[in-house]
Amino acid sequence: MSKILGITFMDKIYNNRWFLLLFISITWGSSFILIKKSLLIFSPYEIGAIRVVGSGLILAAIGIPALLRMRRSTLLWVIIAGFFGNFVPMFLFPIAQTQVSSSLAGILDSLVPIFILAFGFLFFGIKSKLTQVIGAIIGFIGAASLIFFSEGNSENSQFGYAMLIVLGGASYAVNSLIVKEKLPELDAIKLTAAVYSFWAIPAGVILYFSGMIQNFEMQPNYIEPIIYMSFLTIFGTAIAMLLYFKLIQNTSAVFASISSFLLPVVAIIWGILDGEEFNFWYILGGVLILIGIYLIREKKTAPTSIPA
């Protein structure tokens, strides 16, 4: 009986949209500081490749059979979704963070809902409520105030690198819309495993040509960055993306994107603990982001049925 109750409890947690949202926000909000720490010994290309290859290896037992059983049309959308959400951003963020702070990276990533609203309307004909649009705009203003008015922002001159993060956010938005609109009935675990299993192959090629496999020599100062890299790969990549797909399918791309409003708060906290600048604009921007979250939220609807 206790085992059955335990399974029922875990199933409720797995299907609770607010728990998923909170877990994803904390996990992805911590990814920026983990990338920063991993950059101490790994190159941006190595970080991106390791995240994808590691996740692919972890999930291969599920992903490869799932890929082989998919219809051709489904497989195509899975590959496209994986390219935008599970491959390209894995490289864009560490490249950007060679010049952009972890706090600013987290803030810029909060632009994802803006792209979802825009792309959803332009390419999928999805209409948003006025309050959602207003909420997204207010959230964007909060993020922008942190970027442009913070006295501690030393990355203003690194516009190109900052734009890589914006591009990564736009890429996540495309991924979210494809998952919701084209792959709503595909089991979240199989979807996550499939995309990482497929894109682990080109990521493995990148990792090989980066020279890390051939030239890596373990040193004492590598231990901590390797631990950070392991957490980033297992929790910040494989598990978080699985839960993100589940959240999208159970709710909507817009609701799931609320995590992009919460994760900057987590990123800023980690940045402060790591000695990054903090001032009044962080408080103001954080308040505006929270107001945006309140306005963009959706009324609870019946979750989408996900087949086993």
Secondary structure, 3 states (H helix, E strand, C coil): CHHHHHHHHHHHHHCCHHHHHHHHHHHHHHHHHHHHHHCCCCCHHHHHHHHHHHHHHHHHHHHHHHHHHCCHHHHHHHHHHHHHHHHHHHHHHHHHCCCCCHHHHHHHHHHHHHHHHHHHHHHHCCCCCHHHHHHHHHHHHHHHHHHHHCCCCCCCCCHHHHHHHHHHHHHHHHHHHHHHHHCCCCCHHHHHHHHHHHHHHHHHHHHHHCCHHHHCCCCHHHHHHHHHHHHHHHHHHHHHHHHHHHHHHHCCHHHHCCHHHHHHHHHHHHHHHCCCCCCHHHHHHHHHHHHHHHHHCCCCCCCCCCCC
